[in-house]
Amino acid sequence: MSRRVVITGMGVVAPNAVGLDAYAEALRGGVSGIRHFPLLDELKFGCRVGGIPQGVDEVAEGMFDEEELLAMNSSHRYGCIAAVDAWTDAGFDRPDHADDDAVSWEAGAVIGTGIGGLDTTGEKLVPMVDAGRVRRLGSTIVEQVMGSGVSARVSGLLALGNQVTSNSSACSTGAEAVVEGYHRIQEGRAERMLCGGTEGSSQYAWAGFDSMRVLCRKFNDEPEKASRPLSASAAGFVPGSGAGILHLESLESAVARGARIYAEVLGGALNSGGHRSGGSMTAPNPLGVQRCIRQTVEDAGIDPQEIDVINGHLTATGADPREVSSWATALGRTPDTFPLINSTKSMIGHGLGAAGALESVACILMLRDGFVHASINCEDVHPEIEPFAASIPHETREMPGLRTIIKAGFGFGDVNVCIIFRKWSVQGD
């Protein structure tokens, strides 16, 4: 089978906003969610800024009961809020545990994380075990630290009966989950899938990157300027956190129930560069990147010239110029014909396993509202990217005719993902 797959719901917990409309407004306004965090000073981090969603505990307390909250660390809270919001945004009621034993056998979830649960490991599991207090760990410790904890929790909240799993492919995780769900529906194995990624806020998750010196250290006193993809003065990525969840659905199912449709997933591809041709645990093989992009365009069945916007991986590291070069090569687009290219990370930082999902939600909101958000903090475009400077929006651009966005993620381990989204029209073309 090869069924068409559409997006009928979304939920987001981001450093610069919680909720779809607030996130769209923040993106349109070029609002940064990067802030200074005193704890990182105390711990002597080189990078002392990051992206942590605000007001989440209050949102969670209004959405979940006390027993559910006790079993949720930050990764769980972000992911569960976004998943429930995506579910209800798609037009479904949240099941009542007390009165309803029905299971949605046709609906499942792929909700991934890169390092989620490490806050529980660092703050509770290891210290208590080392102190000989194993009996005081509590009954929820396993579900908070296991890799599939978030997807399993969401399954219980929403009574999902199809495949429920968690993927983990470093920075490609969130977007990879969307491609996995897309393929499952396309093949007729599910009607609906909640897909995306979540990443908790934790100094333990960020410490390794700080020790690698890949985090930005030069803008600790100016947090909003710290995340600088595409810039000549980029000084490393800014760690972020949060969650983005998309409700994917077969076109037949969406039409049958009269659902509001945001966009169609036209195509997607996954691959690895095999750690060759310069690829490694920390750098992508450019040939793998280019193959992934080309395979996605082929899967979508479109001409590369139809792509209006590239929402890149673009992390504010030395990989940015190589990424732009790979886009140009793979799409056969010269500087004169290059589409607009932006980086959502410029406003929210690098959400690791949640990054691709947070950015996918941004893509759908841009399609929904007909705008392309700015890439902030790159007024000084990197010299190797300068030939493409005209394609970088430094301010929000209104684009009522915006139709097609290509989104990618290139993760540690030399793993790649790419997706093409198209705005849904009444005719569905």
C-alpha positions in Angstrom: 0.0 0.0 0.0 1.0 3.6 -0.5 -1.5 5.8 1.2 -1.3 9.6 1.5 -0.5 10.9 5.0 -1.6 14.2 6.4 -1.0 16.2 9.6 -4.2 16.9 11.6 -2.9 17.9 15.0 0.2 19.4 16.7 1.5 20.1 20.2 4.6 22.0 21.3 6.6 22.9 24.4 9.5 25.2 23.3 11.9 27.4 25.1 10.3 30.5 23.6 6.6 29.5 23.9 4.3 26.7 25.0 1.3 26.0 22.8 0.8 26.3 19.0 -0.4 29.9 18.7 2.1 31.2 21.2 4.9 29.4 19.4 3.7 30.8 16.0 3.7 34.3 17.4 7.2 33.9 18.9 8.6 32.5 15.6 7.0 35.3 13.7 8.3 37.9 16.1 11.9 36.5 16.1 11.6 35.9 19.9 14.6 34.0 21.5 14.0 31.5 24.2 17.7 31.4 25.2 18.4 32.5 28.8 21.2 32.6 31.4 21.0 29.8 34.0 22.8 30.5 37.3 23.1 26.7 38.0 25.6 26.5 35.1 27.7 29.2 36.7 27.8 27.2 40.0 28.8 24.1 38.1 31.6 25.9 36.2 30.2 25.2 32.7 31.9 27.1 29.9 28.4 27.6 28.3 26.1 29.2 30.8 23.0 29.7 28.7 20.3 27.4 27.3 16.8 26.9 26.2 14.4 25.7 28.8 10.6 26.0 28.4 9.0 28.3 30.9 5.8 27.7 33.0 5.7 24.0 32.3 5.0 22.9 35.8 1.8 25.0 36.0 0.6 23.6 32.6 1.3 20.1 33.8 -0.5 20.5 37.1 -3.6 21.6 35.2 -3.4 18.6 32.8 -2.3 15.6 34.9 -3.2 14.3 38.4 -0.8 14.1 41.3 0.0 10.4 40.7 0.8 11.0 37.0 3.0 14.0 37.9 5.1 11.9 40.4 6.1 9.6 37.6 7.2 12.4 35.2 10.6 14.0 34.9 11.1 17.0 32.6 11.4 14.9 29.5 8.1 13.1 30.3 6.3 16.4 31.2 7.3 18.1 28.0 6.5 15.1 25.8 3.1 14.3 27.5 1.9 17.9 27.3 2.8 18.1 23.6 1.2 14.7 22.9 -2.0 15.5 24.7 -2.2 18.9 23.0 -1.6 17.2 19.6 -4.3 14.6 20.3 -6.9 17.2 21.2 -5.8 19.6 18.5 -6.6 16.7 16.0 -10.2 16.7 17.4 -10.1 13.8 19.9 -11.1 13.8 23.5 -8.7 12.6 26.2 -10.0 9.2 27.5 -11.2 8.9 31.0 -9.3 6.1 32.8 -12.1 5.6 35.4 -14.9 5.1 33.0 -13.5 4.1 29.6 -11.7 0.8 28.8 -11.8 1.4 25.1 -8.4 1.2 23.2 -7.6 3.1 20.0 -6.2 0.1 18.2 -5.7 2.1 15.0 -3.6 4.8 16.7 0.0 4.5 18.0 3.1 6.6 18.8 6.7 7.0 17.9 8.1 9.5 20.4 11.9 9.6 20.7 14.5 11.2 22.8 18.2 11.6 22.6 19.2 11.6 26.3 15.9 12.0 28.1 15.7 10.7 31.7 19.2 11.7 32.5 18.0 14.3 35.0 16.4 11.5 37.0 19.5 9.4 36.7 21.8 12.2 37.9 19.7 13.7 40.6 18.1 10.6 42.1 19.1 7.2 40.8 22.9 7.3 41.1 23.1 9.3 44.3 20.6 7.1 46.1 22.1 3.9 44.9 25.6 5.0 45.9 24.3 6.0 49.3 22.8 2.6 49.8 19.2 3.8 49.7 17.9 1.5 46.9 14.7 0.8 48.9 13.8 4.5 48.8 14.0 4.9 45.0 10.3 4.6 44.6 8.2 2.6 42.2 8.4 4.9 39.2 12.2 5.1 38.8 12.4 2.6 36.0 9.7 4.2 33.9 11.4 7.6 34.3 14.9 6.4 33.1 13.9 3.8 30.5 14.3 4.9 26.9 10.6 4.2 26.0 9.2 5.9 29.1 7.6 8.8 27.4 5.9 6.9 24.6 4.7 4.3 27.1 3.3 7.1 29.3 1.5 8.7 26.4 0.1 5.4 25.4 -1.5 5.1 28.8 -2.8 8.7 28.8 -4.5 8.3 25.4 -5.2 4.5 25.2 -3.1 3.9 22.1 -3.2 0.3 20.9 -1.1 0.4 17.7 2.7 0.4 17.7 4.1 2.4 20.6 7.8 2.9 20.7 10.7 5.4 21.2 13.5 5.9 18.8 16.9 7.5 19.5 19.2 8.8 16.8 20.8 11.8 18.4 19.9 15.0 16.7 17.9 13.2 14.0 15.5 11.6 16.5 12.5 14.0 16.4 12.3 14.2 12.6 13.1 10.5 12.2 10.1 9.6 14.4 7.9 11.6 11.9 9.3 9.6 9.0 8.8 6.3 10.8 5.1 7.2 11.6 4.6 8.4 8.0 5.8 5.1 6.6 3.7 3.0 9.1 0.5 4.8 8.0 1.6 4.8 4.3 1.9 1.0 4.5 -1.5 0.6 6.0 -0.2 -0.6 9.4 -1.9 2.3 11.3 -4.5 5.0 10.7 -3.0 7.6 13.1 0.3 8.1 14.8 1.6 10.6 17.3 5.2 11.3 16.3 8.0 13.5 17.4 10.6 14.0 20.1 11.1 15.2 23.7 14.2 16.2 25.6 14.5 17.1 29.2 16.3 20.0 30.7 19.3 18.8 32.6 22.8 19.8 33.3 23.7 16.2 33.2 22.6 16.0 29.5 24.5 19.1 28.6 27.7 18.5 30.5 29.3 16.2 27.9 28.8 18.7 25.1 30.3 21.4 27.3 33.3 19.2 27.9 33.7 18.7 24.1 33.7 22.5 23.7 31.0 22.4 21.1 28.7 24.7 23.1 28.7 28.5 22.8 30.8 30.2 25.5 31.2 33.7 24.0 27.8 35.1 24.7 27.0 34.2 28.3 26.3 37.8 29.1 24.0 38.2 26.0 21.9 35.0 26.0 19.6 36.0 23.2 22.6 36.5 20.8 24.2 33.1 21.7 22.5 30.9 19.1 24.0 32.0 15.8 23.5 29.5 12.9 24.8 30.6 9.5 26.9 33.4 11.2 30.6 34.2 10.8 30.7 34.7 14.6 29.0 31.4 15.5 30.7 29.9 18.5 29.0 26.6 19.0 25.5 25.4 19.6 23.2 26.4 22.5 21.7 23.5 24.3 17.9 23.4 24.3 15.0 21.3 25.5 11.3 20.8 25.0 9.0 18.7 22.8 7.2 18.7 19.5 4.5 16.2 18.5 2.7 15.8 15.2 -0.6 13.8 14.8 -0.2 12.0 11.5 -3.2 10.4 9.9 -4.1 8.7 6.7 -5.9 11.0 4.3 -8.9 8.6 4.1 -9.3 8.7 7.9 -9.0 12.5 8.1 -11.5 13.1 5.3 -14.0 10.5 6.7 -14.1 12.3 10.1 -14.0 15.8 8.6 -10.7 16.7 10.3 -8.9 20.0 9.8 -5.8 19.2 7.8 -2.7 21.4 8.2 -0.3 19.8 5.7 0.6 16.6 3.8 3.8 14.7 4.3 4.9 14.3 0.7 8.0 12.2 1.4 10.7 11.2 3.7 14.0 9.4 3.9 16.5 8.1 6.4 20.1 7.0 6.0 23.6 6.9 7.4 26.9 8.1 6.0 28.7 5.1 7.4 31.5 7.2 9.0 33.2 7.5 5.6 34.3 10.5 3.4 34.8 12.7 6.5 31.8 11.3 8.4 32.3 10.3 12.0 30.5 10.1 15.3 30.4 13.9 15.3 30.4 14.9 11.7 28.2 13.9 8.7 29.4 12.3 5.5 28.3 14.9 2.9 27.6 12.2 0.4 25.2 10.6 2.9 23.5 14.0 3.5 23.1 14.6 -0.2 21.7 11.1 -0.8 19.2 11.6 2.0 18.0 14.9 0.5 17.7 13.4 -3.0 15.9 10.3 -1.8 13.3 12.5 0.0 12.7 14.5 -3.1 12.3 11.3 -5.2 10.0 9.9 -2.5 7.8 13.0 -2.7 7.6 12.8 -6.5 8.4 16.5 -7.0 10.9 18.6 -8.8 13.5 20.2 -6.6 12.5 23.6 -8.0 9.2 23.3 -6.2 10.8 23.6 -2.8 10.1 27.1 -1.4 12.0 26.9 1.9 14.7 24.8 3.5 14.4 24.5 7.3 17.9 23.3 7.9 19.7 21.4 10.7 22.1 24.4 11.0 23.5 24.3 14.5 25.9 27.3 14.6 29.0 25.1 14.3 31.6 24.6 11.5 29.1 22.2 9.9 26.8 25.0 8.7 28.8 25.9 5.5 29.1 22.2 4.6 25.4 21.8 5.1 24.5 24.7 2.8 26.8 23.3 0.2 25.2 19.9 0.4 21.7 21.4 0.0 22.9 23.2 -3.2 24.5 20.1 -4.6 21.6 17.8 -3.8 18.9 20.1 -5.0 20.8 21.3 -8.0 20.1 24.9 -6.9 22.6 27.7 -7.6 22.9 30.8 -5.4 20.6 32.6 -7.9 17.9 29.9 -7.7 18.4 28.8 -4.1 15.3 28.7 -1.9 14.9 30.5 1.4 16.8 28.8 4.2 16.4 29.4 7.9 17.3 27.8 11.3 14.7 27.5 14.0 17.6 26.8 16.4 18.5 30.5 16.2 15.6 31.1 18.5 15.2 28.0 20.6 18.7 26.5 20.6 19.5 22.8 19.8 16.8 20.6 21.4 18.9 17.4 20.7 16.4 14.5 20.4 13.5 17.0 20.2 15.1 19.4 17.7 13.7 17.9 14.5 10.2 17.7 16.0 10.2 21.2 17.4 11.4 22.4 14.0 8.8 20.3 12.1 6.0 22.0 14.1 7.6 25.4 13.1 7.5 24.3 9.5 3.8 23.4 9.6 3.0 26.7 11.4 4.8 28.6 8.7 2.8 26.8 6.1 -0.4 27.3 8.0 0.1 31.1 8.5 2.0 31.9 5.3 5.3 33.3 6.6 8.9 32.3 6.8 10.5 33.1 10.2 13.8 34.9 10.4 17.2 33.3 11.2 18.3 35.7 13.9 21.8 36.6 14.9 23.4 36.0 11.5 23.7 39.5 10.2 27.4 38.6 9.7 26.8 35.7 7.3 29.6 33.2 7.3 32.0 33.9 4.4 31.6 30.4 2.9 27.8 30.9 2.9 27.9 34.5 1.6 27.0 33.5 -2.0 23.7 32.3 -0.6 23.1 35.3 1.6 20.1 36.6 -0.3 18.3 33.4 0.6 18.6 34.0 4.4 15.7 35.9 5.9 16.9 38.2 8.7 13.3 39.4 9.3 10.1 37.5 9.0 8.9 37.3 5.4 5.2 37.1 4.7 4.6 34.5 2.0 0.9 33.8 1.5 1.8 31.5 -1.4 4.1 29.3 0.6 3.5 25.7 -0.3 6.5 23.4 0.2 9.1 23.1 2.9 11.9 20.6 3.2 13.2 19.8 6.8 16.3 17.9 7.7 18.3 16.6 10.7 21.9 15.4 10.6 22.8 13.7 13.9 25.8 12.5 15.9 26.7 9.1 14.6 26.5 10.2 10.9 22.7 9.6 10.7 20.4 11.6 8.5 16.7 12.3 8.1 14.8 14.5 5.7 11.1 15.3 5.2 9.0 17.3 2.8 5.8 19.0 4.0 3.2 20.6 1.7 0.5 23.0 2.7 -3.0 21.4 2.4 -5.4 23.1 0.0 -9.2 22.5 -0.2 -8.5 20.5 -3.4 -5.8 18.5 -1.6 -3.3 19.1 -4.5 
